[in-house]
């Protein structure tokens, strides 16, 4: 996917903030209008995007920083019928390439902080987009599935016609559907659910729901399940992982509904599963990129301050220690040997620092340039922090293998 290139001439210094914002909107509309199902013209669609871009601009500069507006922006894209699989990727690409360029020129925040904020806004947009798309799909598919099951109950009157309609919906649904009795025995699964679990229908239909326990299940998951099969609740929704036959993990957004007979007695349970494994991996990757330094792989200042805020949280009497360090003469290395050599030095220093933080509650982060900081939240006293500083100094004082050979 290609993001539209920047207009020739770059960002004009004479442009005002509103002019730059509108140029950002123009690039955004050019990227996603071709994959948007709308009756609007591109000019009308651009007008529709303007308040969304303004929301992102305000969130980029907000103090305190909050990603909730970006999450609402992602949901607004779904509401605007930008539901093509390519629409989200193109939108994230435009935000990544142009939001700071066009909307960050007058900010007093450091460029690195703006980029970190931009990455977190992208993550929030993807989250809001995925949640809105999931809710819309779930509502549509749940309504279809319920209609199909109601039609199936009328099979005594028109068995063949009802079965045909049910199968068309059940087998063609875009999400996994499974039906089980109140004892948890799986009665039927559709093709989508079979593919999600590795493509083998037999093992699925021979299993009991209680066998699908995963170590990351919260205690509330099975409590909700027990309430449903007793008839105390009509449905519940949870995020739940499963093990596939090959041992890999399948993450799903699971909706389980209770189906009653004509007299209102509980009869079956209907499970609707949406595979969220890839989206979860995307969220984890975006989170990692937003909280780790690209050169050294160490936590960046964003993650460091998150940990520090937890250590400073009111009511927490735990002790903590900080060690700040920078590299003497680092500018001379960059100027004389080149930035590539300086980068190699930073990576070597980062590796050594990382090897020093082996205790519980210890971390080392790169704040930027040649500045590093070590944090320990498990310190029992000043001696523990002193020992950490001594380990760091000793690791940095040891010559590298190449230096020793010379």
Secondary structure, DSSP 8 states (H G I E B T S, - for coil): -------TT-S-TT--HHHHHHHHHHHHHHHHGGG---SS-HHHHHHHHHHHHHHHHHHHH-SS--SHHHHHHHHHHHHTT--SHHHHHHHHHHIIIIIHHHHSTT--S-HHHHHHHHHHHHHHHHHHHHHHHHHHHHHHHHHHHHHHHHHHHTHHHHHHHHHHHHHHHHHH-SSEEEEEETT-BEEEE-HHHHHHTTS-HHHHHT-BGGG---TT--HHHHHHHHHHHHTS-SEEEEEEEEE-TTS-EEEEEEEEEEEE-TTS-EEEEEEEEEE-HHHHHHHHHHHHHHHB-TTT-SB-HHHHHHHHHHHT-TT-----EEEEEE-TTHHHHHHHH-HHHHHHHHHHHHHHHHHH--STTEEEEEEETTEEEEEES--SSHHHHHHHHHHHHHHHHS--HHHHH-
